[in-house]
């Protein structure tokens, strides 16, 4: 979570009586991480946040693994994935393990009911389109290149101004900026590739004082539980704390370059338990007179590597298109394709834009990936 902020009306002291001008008491709710021992937000409701009208259906959602497929490098043309519906229903899971579920979604419908991920944080990378994430803590307008971070527990809806495409990561652990970018007291450090001023924070909205029936879908590991609440979930008069949705544009990531090829950790943008997320952005290449800008071949034997190619020319890959994903599993070496390693010598800059997800446990390939799999990719290194 970024840092402590306050929005709307809050009492001067936490856990004390807080009333409206008519004398009615507001109801405080604590949203907290690591039990009661991590970052937290105090929220002040018009009504009890626990007032249910009904417990609805449980809709089972089991992840489907592609069975009996060979272990090999993969290239998925995710622009062709069969996806439509709302921002939840349109998700097509492509890879997963116990730490992360990686999906692509091309929603074409507004999310009018309310949604809360009960057991995972969500990171939505906006490949294209525009819209608004509306939450109980405030709104965030998103545009292409934004990473939108939605911690578990936040209640949200979504609307679109343009057809929108997301790459989505749902993580078991919290999604944070890397520890090494942050001081002991929680400030982003001088060497970090972005700072607090680059973050987009929620735009607080006045509380909605309505009662009736409001459908909330809570995402759980095995499915989605529907609840009907007796008041509008966006009834906060104010809140204060460090748990809230936020966004960061990949275009505000300031690349770190060097005389020789810089390894992926210089591109790291987020961390979560069991994975890192990196941003490859337009930048000048290495300036040692004998440098080779393309990456060296590598066997990063403790991580599976997913790269989502957002746009631009990719110096080390042939046959890649916008929205391609390459998957290089930990059991094999990988690197530039024929001609690309030596061909990169003398190149001055790159305009590539890509998101990399390195997981520390092997990923499973989901069944939905099979329809968009480029079966020739493993042989693309053959000269
Ligand atoms: Fe790699």
Boltz pocket constraint, residues with backbone or C-beta under 6 A from the ligand:
constraints:
  - pocket:
      binder: B
      contacts: [[A, 298], [A, 305], [A, 328], [A, 334]]
      max_distance: 6.0
